[in-house]
């Protein structure tokens, strides 16, 4: 499929789909083929296909387990306060870079509309998120966590999510958004919700 076809199938902004397809390609999960347009005008179209062979996926899974173990040890050594500050900074920086890559269209300038884009972006990152209007603002509710059991063992990872939402909003909004408030299951809350 092309990035536009993926975006349409999942109701995503084409830049969001393209970004994640490129990351999956870089991770070895996809392969790409380019095809020239019949008229020869414009850039060649990229079609993304699943990578063949399970060996690469198994290796990536083992590598991820090792990185999670290393990260857990590093977080323990830093202590909770420093680890949380670092996690929030990393998330915010990453969120700002995603917003820059996406560009800002007129439909993304209000906090309400930006939160919908944030929900799409978090879904593309494995959160299965959706936006919901609530009294006092818009909330992004995440149904799953891509950090899995690592977040349960190290709830400081939730600060990455909060920072990511904050960074995305600062890059997507015309107006200054309210502070991002995050609740998370890993910290004992009933749901994982970011409110702005």
Contact map, one row per residue, 1 for C-alpha under 8 A:
1110110000000000000000000000000000000000000000111000000000000000000000000000000000000000000000000000000000000000000000000000000000000000000000000000000000000000000000000000000000000000000000000000
1111110000000000000000000000000000000000000011110000000000000000000000000000000000000000000000000000000000000000000000000000000000000000000000000000000000000000000000000000000000000000000000000000
1111111000000100110010000000000000000000000001110000000000000000000000000000000000000000000000000000000000000000000000000000000000000000000000000000000000000000000000000000000000000000000000000000
0111111100000100110000000000000000000000000000000000000000000000000000000000000000000000000000000000000000000000000000000000000000000000000000000000000000000000000000000000000000000000000000000000
1111111110000000000000000000000000000000000000000000000000000000000000000000000000000000000000000000000000000000000000000000000000000000000000000000000000000000000000000000000000000000000000000000
1111111111010100100000000000000000000000000000000000000000000000000000000000000000000000000000000000000000000000000000000000000000000000000000000000000000000000000000000000000000000000000000000000
0011111111111101100000000000000000000000000000000000000000000000000000000000000000000000000000000000000000000000000000000000000000000000000000000000000000000000000000000000000000000000000000000000
0001111111110100000000000000000000000000000000000000000000000000000000000000000000000000000000000000000000000000000000000000000000000000000000000000000000000000000000000000000000000000000000000000
0000111111110000000000000000000000000000000000000000000000000000000000000000000000000000000000000000000000000000000000000000000000000000000000000000000000000000000000000000000000000000000000000000
0000011111110000000000000000000000000000000000000000000000000000000000000000000000000000000000000000000000000000000000000000000000000000000000000000000000000000000000000000000000000000000000000000
0000001111111000000000000000000000000000000000000000000000000000000000000000000000000000000000000000000000000000000000000000000000000000000000000000000000000000000000000000000000000000000000000000
0000011111111101100000000000000000000000000000000000000000000000000000000000000000000000000000000000000000000000000000010000000000000000000000000000000000000000000000000000000000000000000000000000
0000001000111111100000000000000000000000000000000000000000000000000000000000000000000000000000000000000000000000000010000000000000000000000000000000000000000000000000000000000000000000000000000000
0011011100011111110000000000000000000000000000000000000000000000000000000000000000000000000000000000000000000000000000000000000000000000000000000000000000000000000000000000000000000000000000000000
0000000000001111111000000000000000000000000000000000000000000000000000000000000000000000000000000000110000000000000000000000000000000000000000000000000000000000000000000000000000000000000000000000
0000001000011111111100000000000000000000000000000000000000000000000000000000000000000000000000000000010000000000000000011001000000000000000000000000000000000000000000000000000000000000000000000000
0011011000011111111110000000000000000000000000000000000000000000000000000000000000000000000000000000000000000000000000000001000000000000000000000000000000000000000000000000000000000000000000000000
0011000000000111111111000000000000000000000000000000000000000000000000000000000000000000000000000000000000000000000000000000000000000000000000000000000000000000000000000000000000000000000000000000
0000000000000011111111100000000000000000000000000000000000000000000000000000000000000000000000000000000000000000000000000000000000000000000000000000000000000000000000000000000000000000000000000000
0000000000000001111111110000000000000000000000000000000000000000000000000000000000000000000000000000000000000000000000000001000000000000000000000000000000000000000000000000000000000000000000000000
0010000000000000111111111000010000000000000000010000000000000000000000000000000000000000000000000000000000000000000000000000000000000000000000000000000000000000000000000000000000000000000000000000
0000000000000000011111111100000000000000000000000000000000000000000000000000000000000000000000000000000000000000000000000000000000000000000000000000000000000000000000000000000000000000000000000000
0000000000000000001111111110000000000000000000000000000000000000000000000000000000000000000000000000000000000000000000000000000000000000000000000000000000000000000000000000000000000000000000000000
0000000000000000000111111111110000000000000000000000000000000000000000000000000000000000000000000000000000000000000000000000000000000000000000000000000000000000000000000000000000000000000000000000
0000000000000000000011111111111100000000000000000000000000000000000000000000000000000000000000000000000000000000000000000000000000000000000000000000000000000000000000000000000000000000000000000000
0000000000000000000001111111110000000000000000000000000000000000000000000000000000000000000000000000000000000000000000000000000000000000000000000000000000000000000000000000000000000000000000000000
0000000000000000000000111111110000000000000000000000000000000000000000000000000000000000000000000000000000000000000000000000000000000000000000000000000000000000000000000000000000000000000000000000
0000000000000000000000011111111000000000000000000010000110000000000000000000000000000000000000000000000000000000000000000000000000000000000000000000000000000000000000000000000000000000000000000000
0000000000000000000000011111111000000000000000000110000110000000000000000000000000000000000000000000000000000000000000000000000000000000000000000000000000000000000000000000000000000000000000000000
0000000000000000000010011111111100000000000000011110000000000000000000000000000000000000000000000000000000000000000000000000000000000000000000000000000000000000000000000000000000000000000000000000
0000000000000000000000001001111110000000000000011110000000000000000000000000000000000000000000000000000000000000000000000000000000000000000000000000000000000000000000000000000000000000000000000000
0000000000000000000000001000011111000000000001111000000000000000000000000000000000000000000000000000000000000000000000000000000000000000000000000000000000000000000000000000000000000000000000000000
0000000000000000000000000000001111100000000001110000000000000000000000000000000000000000000000000000000000000000000000000000000000000000000000000000000000000000000000000000000000000000000000000000
0000000000000000000000000000000111110000000111100000000000000000000000000000000000000000000000000000000000000000000000000000000000000000000000000000000000000000000000000000000000000000000000000000
0000000000000000000000000000000011111000000111100000000000000000000000000000000000000000000000000000000000000000000000000000000000000000000000000000000000000000000000000000000000000000000000000000
0000000000000000000000000000000001111101001110000000000000000000000000000000000000000000000000000000000000000000000000000000000000000000000000000000000000000000000000000000000000000000000000000000
0000000000000000000000000000000000111111111110000000000000000000000000000000000000000000000000000000000000000000000000000000000000000000000000000000000000000000000000000000000000000000000000000000
0000000000000000000000000000000000011111100000000000000000000000000000000000000000000000000000000000000000000000000000000000000000000000000000000000000000000000000000000000000000000000000000000000
0000000000000000000000000000000000001111100000000000000000000000000000000000000000000000000000000000000000000000000000000000000000000000000000000000000000000000000000000000000000000000000000000000
0000000000000000000000000000000000011111110000000000000000000000000000000000000000000000000000000000000000000000000000000000000000000000000000000000000000000000000000000000000000000000000000000000
0000000000000000000000000000000000001111111000000000000000000000000000000000000000000000000000000000000000000000000000000000000000000000000000000000000000000000000000000000000000000000000000000000
0000000000000000000000000000000000001001111100000000000000000000000000000000000000000000000000000000000000000000000000000000000000000000000000000000000000000000000000000000000000000000000000000000
0000000000000000000000000000000000011000111110000000000000000000000000000000000000000000000000000000000000000000000000000000000000000000000000000000000000000000000000000000000000000000000000000000
0000000000000000000000000000000001111000011111000000000000000000000000000000000000000000000000000000000000000000000000000000000000000000000000000000000000000000000000000000000000000000000000000000
0100000000000000000000000000000001111000001111100000000000000000000000000000000000000000000000000000000000000000000000000000000000000000000000000000000000000000000000000000000000000000000000000000
0110000000000000000000000000000111100000000111110000000000000000000000000000000000000000000000000000000000000000000000000000000000000000000000000000000000000000000000000000000000000000000000000000
1110000000000000000000000000000111100000000011111000000000000000000000000000000000000000000000000000000000000000000000000000000000000000000000000000000000000000000000000000000000000000000000000000
1110000000000000000010000000011110000000000001111100000000000000000000000000000000000000000000000000000000000000000000000000000000000000000000000000000000000000000000000000000000000000000000000000
1000000000000000000000000000011100000000000000111110000000000000000000000000000000000000000000000000000000000000000000000000000000000000000000000000000000000000000000000000000000000000000000000000
0000000000000000000000000000111000000000000000011111000000000000000000000000000000000000000000000000000000000000000000000000000000000000000000000000000000000000000000000000000000000000000000000000
0000000000000000000000000001111000000000000000001111100000000000000000000000000000000000000000000000000000000000000000000000000000000000000000000000000000000000000000000000000000000000000000000000
0000000000000000000000000000000000000000000000000111110000000000000000000000000000000000000000000000000000000000000000000000000000000000000000000000000000000000000000000000000000000000000000000000
0000000000000000000000000000000000000000000000000011111110000000000000000000000000000000000000000000000000000000000000000000000000000000000000000000000000000000000000000000000000000000000000000000
0000000000000000000000000000000000000000000000000001111111000000000000000000000000000000000000000000000000000000000000000000000000000000000000000000000000000000000000000000000000000000000000000000
0000000000000000000000000000000000000000000000000000111111100000000000000000000000000000000000000000000000000000000000000000000000000000000000000000000000000000000000000000000000000000000000000000
0000000000000000000000000001100000000000000000000000111111110000000000000000000000000000000000000000000000000000000000000000000000000000000000000000000000000000000000000000000000000000000000000000
0000000000000000000000000001100000000000000000000000111111111000000000000000000000000000000000000000000000000000000000000000000000000000000000000000000000000000000000000000000000000000000000000000
0000000000000000000000000000000000000000000000000000011111111100000000000000000000000000000000000000000000000000000000000000000000000000000000000000000000000000000000000000000000000000000000000000
0000000000000000000000000000000000000000000000000000001111111110000000000000000000000000000000000000000000000000000000000000000000000000000000000000000000000000000000000000000000000000000000000000
0000000000000000000000000000000000000000000000000000000111111111000000000000000000000000000000000000000000000000000000000000000000000000000000000000000000000000000000000000000000000000000000000000
0000000000000000000000000000000000000000000000000000000011111111100000000000000000000000000000000000000000000000000000000000000000000000000000000000000000000000000000000000000000000000000000000000
0000000000000000000000000000000000000000000000000000000001111111110000000000000000000000000000000000000000000000000000000000000000000000000000000000000000000000000000000000000000000000000000000000
0000000000000000000000000000000000000000000000000000000000111111111000000000000000000000000000000000000000000000000000000000000000000000000000000000000000000000000000000000000000000000000000000000
0000000000000000000000000000000000000000000000000000000000011111111100000000000000000000000000000000000000000000000000000000000000000000000000000000000000000000000000000000000000000000000000000000
0000000000000000000000000000000000000000000000000000000000001111111110000000000000000000000000000000000000000000000000000000000000000000000000000000000000000000000000000000000000000000000000000000
0000000000000000000000000000000000000000000000000000000000000111111111000000000000000000000000000000000000000000000000000000000000000000000000000000000000000000000000000000000000000000000000000000
0000000000000000000000000000000000000000000000000000000000000011111111100000000000000000000000000000000000000000000000000000000000000000000000000000000000000000000000000000000000000000000000000000
0000000000000000000000000000000000000000000000000000000000000001111111110000000000000000000000000000000000000000000000000000000000000000000000000000010000000000000000000000000000000000000000000000
0000000000000000000000000000000000000000000000000000000000000000111111111000000000000000000000000000000000000000000000000000000000000000000000000000000000000000000000000000000000000000000000000000
0000000000000000000000000000000000000000000000000000000000000000011111111100000000000000000000000000000000000000000000000000000000000000000000000000000000000000000000000000000000000000000000000000
0000000000000000000000000000000000000000000000000000000000000000001111111110000000000000000000000000000000000000000000000000000000000000000000000000000000000000000000000000000000000000000000000000
0000000000000000000000000000000000000000000000000000000000000000000111111111000000000000000000000000000000000000000000000000000000000000000000000000010001000000000000000000000000000000000000000000
0000000000000000000000000000000000000000000000000000000000000000000011111111100000000000000000000000000000000000000000000000000000000000000000000000000000000000000000000000000000000000000000000000
0000000000000000000000000000000000000000000000000000000000000000000001111111110000000000000000000000000000000000000000000000000000000000000000000000000000000000000000000000000000000000000000000000
0000000000000000000000000000000000000000000000000000000000000000000000111111111100100000000000000000000000000000000000000000000000000000000000000000000001000000000000000000000000000000000000000000
0000000000000000000000000000000000000000000000000000000000000000000000011111111100000000000000000000000000000000000000000000000000000000000000000000000000000000000000000000000000000000000000000000
0000000000000000000000000000000000000000000000000000000000000000000000001111111000000000000000000000000000000000000000000000000000000000000000000000000000000000000000000000000000000000000000000000
0000000000000000000000000000000000000000000000000000000000000000000000000111111111100000000000000000000000000000000000000000000000000000000000000000000000000000000000000000000000000000000000000000
0000000000000000000000000000000000000000000000000000000000000000000000000011111111100000000000000000000000000000000000000000000000000000000000000000000000000000000000000000000000000000000000000000
0000000000000000000000000000000000000000000000000000000000000000000000000011011111110000000000000000000000000000000000000000000000000000000000000000000000010000000000000000000000000000000000000000
0000000000000000000000000000000000000000000000000000000000000000000000000000011111111000000000000000000000000000000000000000000000000000000000000000000000000000000000000000000000000000000000000000
0000000000000000000000000000000000000000000000000000000000000000000000000000011111111100000000000000000000000000000000000000000000000000000000000000000000000000000000000000000000000000000000000000
0000000000000000000000000000000000000000000000000000000000000000000000000010011111111110000000000000000000000000000000000000000000000000000000000000000000010000000000000000000000000000000000000000
0000000000000000000000000000000000000000000000000000000000000000000000000000000111111111000000000000000000000000000000000000000000000000000000000000000000011010000000000000000000000000000000000000
0000000000000000000000000000000000000000000000000000000000000000000000000000000011111111100000000000000000000000000000000000000000000000000000000000000000000010000000000000000000000000000000000000
0000000000000000000000000000000000000000000000000000000000000000000000000000000001111111110000000000000000000000000000000000000000000000000000000000000000000000000000000000000000000000000000000000
0000000000000000000000000000000000000000000000000000000000000000000000000000000000111111111000000000000000000000000000000000000000000000000000000000000000011011001000000000000000000000000000000000
0000000000000000000000000000000000000000000000000000000000000000000000000000000000011111111100000000000000000000000000000000000000000000000000000000000000000011111100000000000000000000000000000000
0000000000000000000000000000000000000000000000000000000000000000000000000000000000001111111110000000000000000000000000000000000000000000000000000000000000000001001000000000000000000000000000000000
0000000000000000000000000000000000000000000000000000000000000000000000000000000000000111111111000000000000000000000000000000000000000000000000000000000000000001001100000000000000000000000000000000
0000000000000000000000000000000000000000000000000000000000000000000000000000000000000011111111100000000000000000000000000000000000000000000000000000000000000011111110100000000000000000000000000000
0000000000000000000000000000000000000000000000000000000000000000000000000000000000000001111111110000000000000000000000000000000000000000000000000000000000000001011111110000000000000000000000000000
0000000000000000000000000000000000000000000000000000000000000000000000000000000000000000111111111000000000000000000000000000000000000000000000000000000000000000001100100000000000000000000000000000
0000000000000000000000000000000000000000000000000000000000000000000000000000000000000000011111111100000000000000000000000000000000000000000000000000000000000000000100100000000000000000000000000000
0000000000000000000000000000000000000000000000000000000000000000000000000000000000000000001111111110000000000000000000000000000000000000000000000000000000000000001111110010000000000000000000000000
0000000000000000000000000000000000000000000000000000000000000000000000000000000000000000000111111111000000000000000000000000000000000000000000000000000000000000000100111110000000000000000000000000
0000000000000000000000000000000000000000000000000000000000000000000000000000000000000000000011111111100000000000000000000000000000000000000000000000000000000000000000100000000000000000000000000000
0000000000000000000000000000000000000000000000000000000000000000000000000000000000000000000001111111110000000000000000000000000000000000000000000000000000000000000000010000000000000000000000000000
0000000000000000000000000000000000000000000000000000000000000000000000000000000000000000000000111111111100000000000000000000000000000000000000000000000000000000000000111011000000000000000000000000
0000000000000000000000000000000000000000000000000000000000000000000000000000000000000000000000011111111100000000000000000000000000000000000000000000000000000000000000000010000000000000000000000000
0000000000000010000000000000000000000000000000000000000000000000000000000000000000000000000000001111111000000000000000000000000000000000000000000000000000000000000000000000000000000000000000000000
0000000000000011000000000000000000000000000000000000000000000000000000000000000000000000000000000111111100000000000000000000000000000000000000000000000000000000000000000000000000000000000000000000
0000000000000000000000000000000000000000000000000000000000000000000000000000000000000000000000000011111110000000000000000000000000000000000000000000000000000000000000000001000000000000000000000000
0000000000000000000000000000000000000000000000000000000000000000000000000000000000000000000000000011011111011000000000000000000000000000000000000000000000000000000000000011000000000000000000000000
0000000000000000000000000000000000000000000000000000000000000000000000000000000000000000000000000000001111111000000000000000000000000000000000000000000000000000000000000000000000000000000000000000
0000000000000000000000000000000000000000000000000000000000000000000000000000000000000000000000000000000111111000000000000000000000000000000000000000000000000000000000000000000000000000000000000000
0000000000000000000000000000000000000000000000000000000000000000000000000000000000000000000000000000000011111100110000000000000000000000000000000000000000000000000000000000000000000000000000000000
0000000000000000000000000000000000000000000000000000000000000000000000000000000000000000000000000000000111111110110010000000000000000000000000000000000000000000000000000001100000000000000000000000
0000000000000000000000000000000000000000000000000000000000000000000000000000000000000000000000000000000111111110110000000000000000000000000000000000000000000000000000000001111000000000000000000000
0000000000000000000000000000000000000000000000000000000000000000000000000000000000000000000000000000000000111111110000000000000000000000000000000000000000000000000000000000111000000000000000000000
0000000000000000000000000000000000000000000000000000000000000000000000000000000000000000000000000000000000011111111000000000000000000000010000000000000000000000000000001000101010000000000000000001
0000000000000000000000000000000000000000000000000000000000000000000000000000000000000000000000000000000000000111111100000000000000001000110000000000000000000000000000000000000000000000000000000000
0000000000000000000000000000000000000000000000000000000000000000000000000000000000000000000000000000000000111111111110000000000000000000000000000000000000000000000000000000000000000000000000000000
0000000000000000000000000000000000000000000000000000000000000000000000000000000000000000000000000000000000111111111111000000000000000000000000000000000000000000000000001001100000000000000000000000
0000000000000000000000000000000000000000000000000000000000000000000000000000000000000000000000000000000000000011111111100000000000100000011100000000000000000000000000001000000000000000000000000001
0000000000000000000000000000000000000000000000000000000000000000000000000000000000000000000000000000000000000001111111110000000001100000000100000000000000000000000000000000000000000000000000000000
0000000000001000000000000000000000000000000000000000000000000000000000000000000000000000000000000000000000010000111111111000000000000000000000000000000000000000000000000000000000000000000000000000
0000000000000000000000000000000000000000000000000000000000000000000000000000000000000000000000000000000000000000011111111100000000000000000100000000000000000000000010011000000000000000000000000000
0000000000000000000000000000000000000000000000000000000000000000000000000000000000000000000000000000000000000000001111111110000011100000000110000000000000000000000000000000000000000000000000000000
0000000000010001000000000000000000000000000000000000000000000000000000000000000000000000000000000000000000000000000111111111000011000000000000000000000000000000000000000000000000000000000000000000
0000000000000001000000000000000000000000000000000000000000000000000000000000000000000000000000000000000000000000000011111111100000000000000000000000000000000000000000000000000000000000000000000000
0000000000000000000000000000000000000000000000000000000000000000000000000000000000000000000000000000000000000000000001111111111110000000000001000000000000000000000000000000000000000000000000000000
0000000000000000000000000000000000000000000000000000000000000000000000000000000000000000000000000000000000000000000000111111111111000000000000000000000000000000000000000000000000000000000000000000
0000000000000001100100000000000000000000000000000000000000000000000000000000000000000000000000000000000000000000000000011111111100000000000000000000000000000000000000000000000000000000000000000000
0000000000000000000000000000000000000000000000000000000000000000000000000000000000000000000000000000000000000000000000001111111000000000000000000100000000000000000000000000000000000000000000000000
0000000000000000000000000000000000000000000000000000000000000000000000000000000000000000000000000000000000000000000000000111111100000000000000011100000000000000000000000000000000000000000000000000
0000000000000000000000000000000000000000000000000000000000000000000000000000000000000000000000000000000000000000000000000111111110000000000001111100000000000000000000000000000000000000000000000000
0000000000000000000000000000000000000000000000000000000000000000000000000000000000000000000000000000000000000000000000000111011111000000000001111000000000000000000000000000000000000000000000000000
0000000000000000000000000000000000000000000000000000000000000000000000000000000000000000000000000000000000000000000000110110001111100000000111110000000000000000000000000000000000000000000000000000
0000000000000000000000000000000000000000000000000000000000000000000000000000000000000000000000000000000000000000000100110010000111110000000111000000000000000000000000000000000000000000000000000000
0000000000000000000000000000000000000000000000000000000000000000000000000000000000000000000000000000000000000000001100100000000011111000011110000000000000000000000000000000000000000000000000000000
0000000000000000000000000000000000000000000000000000000000000000000000000000000000000000000000000000000000000000000000000000000001111100011110000000000000000000000000000000000000000000000000000000
0000000000000000000000000000000000000000000000000000000000000000000000000000000000000000000000000000000000000001000000000000000000111110111000000000000000000000000000000000000000000000000000000000
0000000000000000000000000000000000000000000000000000000000000000000000000000000000000000000000000000000000000000000000000000000000011111111000000000000000000000000000000000000000000000000000000000
0000000000000000000000000000000000000000000000000000000000000000000000000000000000000000000000000000000000000000000000000000000000001111110000000000000000000000000000000000000000000000000000000000
0000000000000000000000000000000000000000000000000000000000000000000000000000000000000000000000000000000000000000000000000000000000000111110000000000000000000000000000000000000000000000000000000000
0000000000000000000000000000000000000000000000000000000000000000000000000000000000000000000000000000000000000001000000000000000000001111111000000000000000000000000000000000000000000000000000000011
0000000000000000000000000000000000000000000000000000000000000000000000000000000000000000000000000000000000000011001000000000000000111111111100000000000000000000000000000000000000000000000000000011
0000000000000000000000000000000000000000000000000000000000000000000000000000000000000000000000000000000000000000001000000000000000111100111110000000000000000000000000000000000000000000000000001111
0000000000000000000000000000000000000000000000000000000000000000000000000000000000000000000000000000000000000000001101100000000011110000011111000000000000000000000000000000000000000000000000001110
0000000000000000000000000000000000000000000000000000000000000000000000000000000000000000000000000000000000000000000000100000000011110000001111100000000000000000000000000000000000000000000000111100
0000000000000000000000000000000000000000000000000000000000000000000000000000000000000000000000000000000000000000000000000100001111000000000111111000000000000000000000000000000000000000000000111000
0000000000000000000000000000000000000000000000000000000000000000000000000000000000000000000000000000000000000000000000000000001110000000000011111000000000000000000000000000000000000000000000110000
0000000000000000000000000000000000000000000000000000000000000000000000000000000000000000000000000000000000000000000000000000011110000000000001111100000000000000000000000000000000000000000000000000
0000000000000000000000000000000000000000000000000000000000000000000000000000000000000000000000000000000000000000000000000000011100000000000001111111001000000000000000000000000000000000000000000000
0000000000000000000000000000000000000000000000000000000000000000000000000000000000000000000000000000000000000000000000000000111000000000000000011111000000000000000000000000000000000000000000000000
0000000000000000000000000000000000000000000000000000000000000000000000000000000000000000000000000000000000000000000000000000000000000000000000001111111000001000000000000000000000000000000000000000
0000000000000000000000000000000000000000000000000000000000000000000000000000000000000000000000000000000000000000000000000000000000000000000000001111111100000000000000000000000000000000000000000000
0000000000000000000000000000000000000000000000000000000000000000000000000000000000000000000000000000000000000000000000000000000000000000000000000011111110000000000000000000000000000000000000000000
0000000000000000000000000000000000000000000000000000000000000000000100010000000000000000000000000000000000000000000000000000000000000000000000000011111111100000000000000000000000000000000000000000
0000000000000000000000000000000000000000000000000000000000000000000000000000000000000000000000000000000000000000000000000000000000000000000000001011111111111100000000000000000000000000010000000000
0000000000000000000000000000000000000000000000000000000000000000000000000000000000000000000000000000000000000000000000000000000000000000000000000001111111100000000000000000000000000000011000000000
0000000000000000000000000000000000000000000000000000000000000000000000000000000000000000000000000000000000000000000000000000000000000000000000000000111111100000000000000000000000000000010000000000
0000000000000000000000000000000000000000000000000000000000000000000000010010000000000000000000000000000000000000000000000000000000000000000000000000011111111000000000000000000000000000010000000000
0000000000000000000000000000000000000000000000000000000000000000000000000000000000000000000000000000000000000000000000000000000000000000000000000000011111111100000000000000000000000000011000000000
0000000000000000000000000000000000000000000000000000000000000000000000000000000100110010000000000000000000000000000000000000000000000000000000000000001001111111000000000000000000000000000000000000
0000000000000000000000000000000000000000000000000000000000000000000000000000000000010010000000000000000000000000000000000000000000000000000000000010001001111111100000000000000000000000000000000000
0000000000000000000000000000000000000000000000000000000000000000000000000000000000000000000000000000000000000000000000000000000000000000000000000000001000111111110000000000000000000001010000000000
0000000000000000000000000000000000000000000000000000000000000000000000000000000000011011001000000000000000000000000000000000000000000000000000000000000000011111111000000000000000000000000000000000
0000000000000000000000000000000000000000000000000000000000000000000000000000000000000011111100000000000000000000000000000000000000000000000000000000000000011111111100000000000000000000000000000000
0000000000000000000000000000000000000000000000000000000000000000000000000000000000000001001000000000000000000000000000000000000000000000000000000000000000001111111110000000000000000000000000000000
0000000000000000000000000000000000000000000000000000000000000000000000000000000000000001001100000000000000000000000000000000000000000000000000000000000000000111111111000000000000011100000000000100
0000000000000000000000000000000000000000000000000000000000000000000000000000000000000011111110100000000000000000000000000000000000000000000000000000000000000011111111100000000000000000000000000000
0000000000000000000000000000000000000000000000000000000000000000000000000000000000000001011111110000000000000000000000000000000000000000000000000000000000000001111111110000000000000000000000000000
0000000000000000000000000000000000000000000000000000000000000000000000000000000000000000001100100000000000000000000001000000000000000000000000000000000000000000111111111000000000010000000000000100
0000000000000000000000000000000000000000000000000000000000000000000000000000000000000000000100100000000000000000000000000000000000000000000000000000000000000000011111111100000000110000000000000000
0000000000000000000000000000000000000000000000000000000000000000000000000000000000000000001111111010000000000000000000000000000000000000000000000000000000000000001111111110000000000000000000000000
0000000000000000000000000000000000000000000000000000000000000000000000000000000000000000000100110110000000000000000001000000000000000000000000000000000000000000000111111111000000000000000000000000
0000000000000000000000000000000000000000000000000000000000000000000000000000000000000000000000010010000000000010011001000000000000000000000000000000000000000000000011111111100010000000000000000000
0000000000000000000000000000000000000000000000000000000000000000000000000000000000000000000000010000000000000000000000000000000000000000000000000000000000000000000001111111100110000000000000000000
0000000000000000000000000000000000000000000000000000000000000000000000000000000000000000000000110011000100000000000000000000000000000000000000000000000000000000000000111111100000000000000000000000
0000000000000000000000000000000000000000000000000000000000000000000000000000000000000000000000000010001100011000010000000000000000000000000000000000000000000000000000011111110000000000000000000000
0000000000000000000000000000000000000000000000000000000000000000000000000000000000000000000000000000000000011110010000000000000000000000000000000000000000000000000000001111111110000000000000000000
0000000000000000000000000000000000000000000000000000000000000000000000000000000000000000000000000000000000001100000000000000000000000000000000000000000000000000000000000001111100000000000000000000
0000000000000000000000000000000000000000000000000000000000000000000000000000000000000000000000000000000000001110000000000000000000000000000000000000000000000000000000000000111110000000000000000000
0000000000000000000000000000000000000000000000000000000000000000000000000000000000000000000000000000000000000000000000000000000000000000000000000000000000000000000000000100111111000000000000000000
0000000000000000000000000000000000000000000000000000000000000000000000000000000000000000000000000000000000000010000000000000000000000000000000000000000000000000000000001100101111100000000000000001
0000000000000000000000000000000000000000000000000000000000000000000000000000000000000000000000000000000000000000000000000000000000000000000000000000000000000000000000000000000111110000000000000001
0000000000000000000000000000000000000000000000000000000000000000000000000000000000000000000000000000000000000000000000000000000000000000000000000000000000000000000001000000000011111000000000000001
0000000000000000000000000000000000000000000000000000000000000000000000000000000000000000000000000000000000000000000000000000000000000000000000000000000000000000010011000000000001111100000000000111
0000000000000000000000000000000000000000000000000000000000000000000000000000000000000000000000000000000000000000000000000000000000000000000000000000000000000000010000000000000000111110000000000111
0000000000000000000000000000000000000000000000000000000000000000000000000000000000000000000000000000000000000000000000000000000000000000000000000000000000000000010000000000000000011111000000011110
0000000000000000000000000000000000000000000000000000000000000000000000000000000000000000000000000000000000000000000000000000000000000000000000000000000000000000000000000000000000001111101010111100
0000000000000000000000000000000000000000000000000000000000000000000000000000000000000000000000000000000000000000000000000000000000000000000000000000000000000100000000000000000000000111111111111000
0000000000000000000000000000000000000000000000000000000000000000000000000000000000000000000000000000000000000000000000000000000000000000000000000000000000000000000000000000000000000011111111110000
0000000000000000000000000000000000000000000000000000000000000000000000000000000000000000000000000000000000000000000000000000000000000000000000000000001111100100000000000000000000000001111110000000
0000000000000000000000000000000000000000000000000000000000000000000000000000000000000000000000000000000000000000000000000000000000000000000000000000000100100000000000000000000000000011111110000000
0000000000000000000000000000000000000000000000000000000000000000000000000000000000000000000000000000000000000000000000000000000000000000000000000000000000000000000000000000000000000001111111000000
0000000000000000000000000000000000000000000000000000000000000000000000000000000000000000000000000000000000000000000000000000000000000000000000000000000000000000000000000000000000000011111111110000
0000000000000000000000000000000000000000000000000000000000000000000000000000000000000000000000000000000000000000000000000000000000000000000000000000000000000000000000000000000000000001100111110000
0000000000000000000000000000000000000000000000000000000000000000000000000000000000000000000000000000000000000000000000000000000000000000000011100000000000000000000000000000000000000011100011111000
0000000000000000000000000000000000000000000000000000000000000000000000000000000000000000000000000000000000000000000000000000000000000000000011100000000000000000000000000000000000000111100011111100
0000000000000000000000000000000000000000000000000000000000000000000000000000000000000000000000000000000000000000000000000000000000000000001111000000000000000000000000000000000000000111000000111110
0000000000000000000000000000000000000000000000000000000000000000000000000000000000000000000000000000000000000000000000000000000000000000001110000000000000000000010010000000000000011110000000011111
0000000000000000000000000000000000000000000000000000000000000000000000000000000000000000000000000000000000000000000000000000000000000000111100000000000000000000000000000000000000011100000000001111
0000000000000000000000000000000000000000000000000000000000000000000000000000000000000000000000000000000000000010001000000000000000000000111000000000000000000000000000000000000011111000000000000111
